[in-house]
Amino acid sequence: MANADDIRTTIARYVAAVGAADADAIIDLYADDATVEDPVGTDAHVGRDAIHAFYKSVAVEGMNTEIVGKVNVIGLVAAFRFNVVVDGNTVVEPIDIMTFDDDAKITSMKAYWSFD
């Protein structure tokens, strides 16, 4: 079973891959039947193909990402905040809630953010 360190490693890899606009690296972190709701309230992307297409559609060269504060892990669930900055301007400051399987693969991700 994945432990807190395994999950934090996956999250660090996720945030780095988002910053690199690397949809292939991001999708490698997801389980086959995973779901992504980004932002919360939009239709979920279900399965690796749909999730990969989503990340390819939002990938922007020149992004910088940084985890802000502590990554909170309880069992196979984690919550964390990070910043996404494009060309020196903060674009979004999401709070992500992720669930994981025993191999520390992401099984679901919900991103809480808005532009207001």
GROMACS elastic network, one bead per residue, 0.5 to 0.9 nm:
[ bonds ]
;  ai    aj funct       b0    kb
    1    76     6  0.88194   500
    1   101     6  0.77584   500
    1   103     6  0.65048   500
    1   104     6  0.79730   500
    2     5     6  0.80255   500
    2     6     6  0.57675   500
    2     7     6  0.67319   500
    2    75     6  0.85004   500
    2    76     6  0.72629   500
    2   100     6  0.79854   500
    2   101     6  0.71873   500
    2   103     6  0.55692   500
    2   104     6  0.52565   500
    2   105     6  0.88755   500
    3     6     6  0.53063   500
    3     7     6  0.63766   500
    3     8     6  0.87362   500
    3    73     6  0.88875   500
    3    75     6  0.74467   500
    3    76     6  0.76834   500
    3   102     6  0.84225   500
    3   104     6  0.78870   500
    4     7     6  0.51181   500
    4     8     6  0.60936   500
    4     9     6  0.85613   500
    4    72     6  0.87169   500
    4    73     6  0.59330   500
    4    74     6  0.76098   500
    4    75     6  0.74037   500
    4    76     6  0.78964   500
    4    78     6  0.86810   500
    5     8     6  0.50595   500
    5     9     6  0.61125   500
    5    10     6  0.86769   500
    5    73     6  0.89852   500
    6     9     6  0.51196   500
    6    10     6  0.63691   500
    6    11     6  0.87589   500
    6   103     6  0.82807   500
    6   104     6  0.60585   500
    7    10     6  0.50965   500
    7    11     6  0.62424   500
    7    12     6  0.86530   500
    7    73     6  0.76430   500
    7    76     6  0.77389   500
    7    77     6  0.85094   500
    7    78     6  0.76614   500
    7   100     6  0.74502   500
    7   103     6  0.89459   500
    7   104     6  0.54724   500
    7   105     6  0.81308   500
    7   106     6  0.87758   500
    8    12     6  0.61069   500
    8    13     6  0.85762   500
    8    71     6  0.68796   500
    8    72     6  0.87083   500
    8    73     6  0.78971   500
    8    78     6  0.83111   500
    8   104     6  0.89996   500
    9    12     6  0.50957   500
    9    13     6  0.62114   500
    9    14     6  0.85321   500
    9   104     6  0.87073   500
   10    13     6  0.51035   500
   10    14     6  0.60687   500
   10    15     6  0.87203   500
   10    29     6  0.68152   500
   10   104     6  0.67145   500
   10   105     6  0.73993   500
   10   106     6  0.81257   500
   11    15     6  0.61565   500
   11    16     6  0.85157   500
   11    29     6  0.88107   500
   11    71     6  0.83998   500
   11    78     6  0.88023   500
   11    80     6  0.88255   500
   11    98     6  0.89217   500
   11   106     6  0.89775   500
   12    15     6  0.52804   500
   12    16     6  0.61880   500
   12    17     6  0.85641   500
   12    67     6  0.78993   500
   13    16     6  0.51370   500
   13    17     6  0.60294   500
   13    18     6  0.85736   500
   13    25     6  0.83397   500
   13    26     6  0.79623   500
   13    29     6  0.80995   500
   14    17     6  0.51153   500
   14    18     6  0.61334   500
   14    19     6  0.85882   500
   14    25     6  0.78964   500
   14    26     6  0.58598   500
   14    29     6  0.71079   500
   15    18     6  0.51357   500
   15    19     6  0.62374   500
   15    20     6  0.86678   500
   15    26     6  0.87022   500
   15    65     6  0.62391   500
   15    66     6  0.69553   500
   15    67     6  0.72519   500
   15    82     6  0.78218   500
   16    19     6  0.50696   500
   16    20     6  0.62212   500
   16    21     6  0.86650   500
   16    22     6  0.87742   500
   16    26     6  0.89481   500
   16    64     6  0.83492   500
   16    65     6  0.66607   500
   16    66     6  0.79185   500
   17    21     6  0.60815   500
   17    22     6  0.52299   500
   17    23     6  0.72952   500
   17    24     6  0.85718   500
   17    25     6  0.59766   500
   17    26     6  0.57322   500
   17    65     6  0.89074   500
   18    22     6  0.62472   500
   18    23     6  0.74613   500
   18    25     6  0.86250   500
   18    26     6  0.69303   500
   18    55     6  0.82607   500
   18    59     6  0.74436   500
   18    60     6  0.89932   500
   18    63     6  0.79752   500
   18    64     6  0.82790   500
   18    65     6  0.71185   500
   18    84     6  0.84819   500
   19    22     6  0.77189   500
   19    59     6  0.85722   500
   19    60     6  0.84606   500
   19    61     6  0.82926   500
   19    62     6  0.77522   500
   19    63     6  0.51035   500
   19    66     6  0.82312   500
   19    84     6  0.72736   500
   19    85     6  0.84849   500
   20    23     6  0.86534   500
   20    59     6  0.82527   500
   20    60     6  0.82782   500
   20    61     6  0.70755   500
   20    62     6  0.75377   500
   20    63     6  0.66973   500
   20    64     6  0.74695   500
   20    65     6  0.84793   500
   21    24     6  0.89707   500
   21    25     6  0.89037   500
   21    26     6  0.86676   500
   21    55     6  0.79534   500
   21    56     6  0.77907   500
   21    58     6  0.81199   500
   21    60     6  0.57750   500
   21    61     6  0.60925   500
   21    62     6  0.81518   500
   21    63     6  0.72266   500
   22    25     6  0.54454   500
   22    26     6  0.63217   500
   22    27     6  0.88177   500
   22    55     6  0.81383   500
   22    56     6  0.78719   500
   22    59     6  0.72398   500
   23    27     6  0.60908   500
   23    28     6  0.86417   500
   23    51     6  0.89375   500
   23    52     6  0.60603   500
   23    53     6  0.81051   500
   23    54     6  0.85802   500
   23    55     6  0.53716   500
   23    56     6  0.54843   500
   23    59     6  0.72421   500
   24    27     6  0.53379   500
   24    28     6  0.64366   500
   24    52     6  0.71769   500
   24    55     6  0.87674   500
   24    56     6  0.85156   500
   25    28     6  0.52764   500
   25    29     6  0.70603   500
   26    29     6  0.55522   500
   26    30     6  0.73206   500
   26    52     6  0.77841   500
   26    55     6  0.78146   500
   27    30     6  0.53394   500
   27    31     6  0.83649   500
   27    48     6  0.65996   500
   27    49     6  0.86446   500
   27    51     6  0.71079   500
   27    52     6  0.57761   500
   27    55     6  0.83157   500
   28    31     6  0.79967   500
   28    48     6  0.88334   500
   28   105     6  0.83438   500
   29   104     6  0.81215   500
   29   105     6  0.53852   500
   29   106     6  0.60906   500
   30    33     6  0.81989   500
   30    34     6  0.62462   500
   30    35     6  0.87460   500
   30    47     6  0.87767   500
   30    48     6  0.70778   500
   30    51     6  0.86960   500
   30   100     6  0.86561   500
   30   104     6  0.88155   500
   30   105     6  0.51029   500
   30   107     6  0.62638   500
   30   108     6  0.82008   500
   31    34     6  0.52677   500
   31    35     6  0.88747   500
   31    47     6  0.80339   500
   31    48     6  0.73729   500
   31   100     6  0.83259   500
   31   101     6  0.76789   500
   31   104     6  0.89188   500
   31   105     6  0.53168   500
   31   106     6  0.56831   500
   31   107     6  0.54444   500
   31   108     6  0.85782   500
   32    47     6  0.58079   500
   32    48     6  0.55735   500
   32    49     6  0.89148   500
   32   107     6  0.80331   500
   33    46     6  0.67196   500
   33    48     6  0.67837   500
   33   107     6  0.69309   500
   33   108     6  0.87918   500
   34    45     6  0.83140   500
   34    46     6  0.60223   500
   34    47     6  0.52510   500
   34    48     6  0.67795   500
   34    51     6  0.81307   500
   34   105     6  0.89394   500
   34   106     6  0.67418   500
   34   108     6  0.52924   500
   34   109     6  0.80943   500
   35    44     6  0.62375   500
   35    45     6  0.55275   500
   35    47     6  0.62390   500
   35    48     6  0.83230   500
   35    50     6  0.88987   500
   35    51     6  0.73905   500
   35   106     6  0.86415   500
   35   107     6  0.64194   500
   35   109     6  0.63618   500
   35   110     6  0.84124   500
   36    39     6  0.86700   500
   36    40     6  0.89423   500
   36    43     6  0.86794   500
   36    44     6  0.53773   500
   36    45     6  0.50610   500
   36    46     6  0.66403   500
   36    47     6  0.86587   500
   36    51     6  0.67072   500
   36    54     6  0.89525   500
   36   107     6  0.86023   500
   36   108     6  0.57916   500
   36   110     6  0.59989   500
   36   111     6  0.81102   500
   37    40     6  0.52913   500
   37    41     6  0.72439   500
   37    42     6  0.62595   500
   37    43     6  0.64719   500
   37    45     6  0.64325   500
   37    46     6  0.89322   500
   37   108     6  0.81292   500
   37   109     6  0.62640   500
   37   111     6  0.63788   500
   37   112     6  0.89345   500
   38    41     6  0.77943   500
   38    42     6  0.65881   500
   38    43     6  0.81950   500
   38    44     6  0.74065   500
   38    45     6  0.84777   500
   38   109     6  0.77746   500
   38   110     6  0.59150   500
   38   112     6  0.73252   500
   38   113     6  0.82957   500
   39    42     6  0.59902   500
   39    43     6  0.88063   500
   39    94     6  0.85957   500
   39   110     6  0.68247   500
   39   112     6  0.56590   500
   39   113     6  0.61306   500
   39   114     6  0.75732   500
   40    43     6  0.82523   500
   40    44     6  0.84660   500
   40   110     6  0.59274   500
   40   111     6  0.57443   500
   40   112     6  0.56616   500
   40   113     6  0.76922   500
   41    44     6  0.84840   500
   44    51     6  0.89798   500
   44   110     6  0.89464   500
   45    48     6  0.85450   500
   45    49     6  0.88198   500
   45    50     6  0.54471   500
   45    51     6  0.54980   500
   45    53     6  0.89933   500
   45    54     6  0.73885   500
   46    49     6  0.79565   500
   46    50     6  0.58517   500
   46    51     6  0.65004   500
   47    50     6  0.56390   500
   47    51     6  0.61542   500
   47    52     6  0.85568   500
   48    51     6  0.50428   500
   48    52     6  0.58472   500
   48    53     6  0.84662   500
   49    52     6  0.51626   500
   49    53     6  0.62008   500
   49    54     6  0.86408   500
   50    53     6  0.51413   500
   50    54     6  0.61993   500
   50    55     6  0.88264   500
   51    54     6  0.50221   500
   51    55     6  0.63495   500
   51    56     6  0.86378   500
   52    55     6  0.52865   500
   52    56     6  0.61701   500
   52    57     6  0.86155   500
   53    56     6  0.50847   500
   53    57     6  0.61688   500
   53    58     6  0.88717   500
   54    57     6  0.51480   500
   54    58     6  0.65322   500
   54    59     6  0.87105   500
   55    58     6  0.52405   500
   55    59     6  0.59069   500
   56    59     6  0.52696   500
   56    60     6  0.87480   500
   57    60     6  0.85741   500
   59    63     6  0.84922   500
   60    63     6  0.62131   500
   60    86     6  0.79001   500
   61    86     6  0.82351   500
   62    85     6  0.84699   500
   62    86     6  0.60990   500
   62    87     6  0.64182   500
   63    84     6  0.66772   500
   63    85     6  0.55288   500
   63    87     6  0.68750   500
   63    88     6  0.86080   500
   64    83     6  0.79313   500
   64    84     6  0.57986   500
   64    85     6  0.50566   500
   64    86     6  0.63962   500
   64    87     6  0.83337   500
   64    88     6  0.84634   500
   65    82     6  0.68216   500
   65    83     6  0.54390   500
   65    85     6  0.62712   500
   65    86     6  0.89178   500
   66    81     6  0.87221   500
   66    82     6  0.53984   500
   66    83     6  0.53429   500
   66    84     6  0.69625   500
   66    85     6  0.86893   500
   67    70     6  0.79316   500
   67    71     6  0.80590   500
   67    80     6  0.74317   500
   67    81     6  0.60499   500
   67    83     6  0.64981   500
   68    71     6  0.83806   500
   68    80     6  0.75812   500
   68    81     6  0.54837   500
   68    82     6  0.50079   500
   68    83     6  0.69624   500
   69    80     6  0.75766   500
   69    81     6  0.70063   500
   69    82     6  0.81624   500
   70    79     6  0.87663   500
   70    80     6  0.67019   500
   70    81     6  0.80550   500
   71    78     6  0.68139   500
   71    79     6  0.60769   500
   71    81     6  0.76411   500
   72    77     6  0.83179   500
   72    78     6  0.54072   500
   72    79     6  0.52485   500
   72    80     6  0.62842   500
   73    76     6  0.71177   500
   73    77     6  0.57404   500
   73    79     6  0.66478   500
   73    80     6  0.88117   500
   74    77     6  0.54058   500
   74    78     6  0.63070   500
   74    79     6  0.88260   500
   75    78     6  0.80689   500
   75   100     6  0.89484   500
   76    98     6  0.83574   500
   76    99     6  0.56802   500
   76   100     6  0.51605   500
   76   101     6  0.68261   500
   76   102     6  0.78421   500
   76   104     6  0.80108   500
   77    97     6  0.72318   500
   77    98     6  0.57187   500
   77   100     6  0.63366   500
   78    96     6  0.80154   500
   78    97     6  0.57203   500
   78    98     6  0.52962   500
   78    99     6  0.64427   500
   78   100     6  0.82897   500
   79    95     6  0.69812   500
   79    96     6  0.56328   500
   79    98     6  0.64826   500
   80    94     6  0.83575   500
   80    95     6  0.55797   500
   80    96     6  0.55258   500
   80    97     6  0.68130   500
   80    98     6  0.87625   500
   81    93     6  0.69456   500
   81    94     6  0.57552   500
   81    96     6  0.62648   500
   82    92     6  0.85963   500
   82    93     6  0.58155   500
   82    94     6  0.59379   500
   82    95     6  0.67131   500
   82    96     6  0.81446   500
   83    90     6  0.72092   500
   83    91     6  0.79870   500
   83    92     6  0.62763   500
   83    94     6  0.67716   500
   84    89     6  0.88068   500
   84    90     6  0.62212   500
   84    91     6  0.59619   500
   84    92     6  0.55142   500
   84    93     6  0.62798   500
   84    94     6  0.80715   500
   85    88     6  0.59668   500
   85    89     6  0.55191   500
   85    91     6  0.54939   500
   85    92     6  0.72146   500
   85    93     6  0.87575   500
   86    89     6  0.54268   500
   86    90     6  0.63648   500
   86    91     6  0.64289   500
   87    90     6  0.83238   500
   90    93     6  0.76374   500
   91   115     6  0.79985   500
   92   113     6  0.69027   500
   92   114     6  0.73104   500
   92   115     6  0.70330   500
   93   112     6  0.86333   500
   93   113     6  0.64783   500
   93   114     6  0.82943   500
   94   111     6  0.59689   500
   94   112     6  0.54523   500
   94   114     6  0.80332   500
   95   110     6  0.82848   500
   95   111     6  0.57668   500
   95   112     6  0.51020   500
   95   113     6  0.66753   500
   96   109     6  0.66665   500
   96   110     6  0.56339   500
   96   112     6  0.61809   500
   96   113     6  0.87515   500
   97   108     6  0.80256   500
   97   109     6  0.56737   500
   97   110     6  0.52456   500
   97   111     6  0.65329   500
   97   112     6  0.81444   500
   98   106     6  0.65718   500
   98   107     6  0.73062   500
   98   108     6  0.54527   500
   98   110     6  0.65008   500
   98   111     6  0.86920   500
   99   104     6  0.87581   500
   99   105     6  0.83648   500
   99   106     6  0.58191   500
   99   107     6  0.54116   500
   99   108     6  0.51922   500
   99   109     6  0.66659   500
  100   103     6  0.75878   500
  100   104     6  0.52677   500
  100   105     6  0.52993   500
  100   107     6  0.50778   500
  100   108     6  0.71530   500
  101   104     6  0.53264   500
  101   105     6  0.54771   500
  101   106     6  0.66064   500
  101   107     6  0.63020   500
  102   105     6  0.74055   500
  103   106     6  0.88575   500
  104   107     6  0.88070   500
  106   109     6  0.71685   500
  113   116     6  0.87789   500
